[in-house]
């Protein structure tokens, strides 16, 4: 004996499913009940009066009771008809809502935007509402990547990439130059002030990890050499693979970090971090907008690309 048979419910369920009237039959019943007329229901449904009348008879035979009293071509609901009509209308409403939700999802567009994780966290997300304003029928999916990549091999529609600008022969537009700036927590200067770069010898340096000869990553060695400072140890100190962690380490007072200017704008403005040697200076890279030429959403790439440029220009933002 099956599980359903044992509980006396399986066969009953299948029998009930076979007895459910068709949607055509139920629509005919609801329309006749609303109009009180087979003729007007037929006009609404785009079928003949005889076809509607036949559907009503099929339903009454299936249920084993009269749903209407016929009087001078008028159809008046019986008690049985009155009892089932409200629930039937609720069911139609649920069905319409379900179909509407499916259609809404079907026509929504998904746009894939990529950004370096540090820039996404410290700049893109704080500006996200402005970026997507008015794009209610589009879902923006943001992913992150630490290294340049070829968009043709992905589903990414638009990417912000940090580097030299030469990204596998992809068309790129400079969004903002990458600036470098030494930063530290105010508490770090209480015992050893930083009046000039040579004073860094009294402090721990915080580094961003880089591959060999990767000029896109801020380098304490290069920064000190450009200023002809030789008595500061640039080999020691903590190193982090993610530039966002470099900023967090500086905020925690771990040392003086050579940070990307784009990532410390808010912290410098609020006083959480200090730049003891003045304004950020140009590094050897930049943040670039790169489009996927195979994207199906070139119109959205136009809109979002221009909005990103506008937000950068409006804030006087530099990387």
Phi, psi and omega in degrees: 000134181286166179300318182291318180298322183299325182263002175068026184238334186298306182297323180297321180295316182292324177296319179297319180299321180292336184267355180293127180295158178288160179298325179299316180296316181293323177296320179298316179299313183296320182292318178295319179297323183286319183270338185068023185205134175289323182296312181292325176295320179297319178299318181294321184272350178074032178229180180279159177298322180297323180294319179294315180300322179294320179295322178296317179296319178300318181292317180296321178294321181294319182275342179076029178203160176281136177256337181226150165259129180266128179212112180051051179065006176263143179251116183247128183297136171278177177301322179295317178296318178298325184290322186268342185298313182301317180291325178296317179296321176299320180296320176298318179299317178298319180296315179298317179297319180297316179295321178298321179293320178297315180296320180298318180290323183297324185264359174288146181253142178251124180243126183260118181243134180243148181207154168302140185301323181293318179291323178299317184288319190261348179227312186294312182296317177300336179256010191296318182299320177293324183294322187257006182303131178083001181253049186296335182268013181232135174259122179267121177254118183256124174241166183232151177212136180277338186237154175300151180210166181269116185294332181301334184268008185228179173261014179288130179271323182212139182225144166259120184237136178263129179166203185276345182103349178260091186247080174056040179063020176279148178288123182227152178235129180295121178272314178195143176292151178272119179256154179238141182209128172291132180223155177203164175287145180305326182296338183290339185265002183294323183255331181227093180299157176242082180274334180210159184305328181297338180291351178297342180296343179269002186233159172278135179263134178258130188243154166261130180295147179214150171289162180300132178065023176273096184283352180285342182263132178305134184234121175298322180302310180294318182299317180289321179296321180298338181252010177055042178254119188246348185258023176248128181284107181262005182269333184262172180109158182293148180232141183231138181283339182251124181300335176295324179290330175300316179295316180298323178295320177296318178299327181279357179082022182286343181157193177265123183255141170267099190258160171282129185304326182298335188266353185236014182303309182292321182293323177290320181293327182273349182087003177295328176234153176242147172248093190296340184250022174097202188289157175301150180238154183301138174261215185238024181207190179196174173259127185240145171269126180235128181258148175270113183294343180264002181297144176274000186238052182296328179295319177290326176298322176299310184296309184290325177298316179292323179294320178297316178299318181296317180296322178295312182294321183295323183272359184062031189282136174225145188283000000 
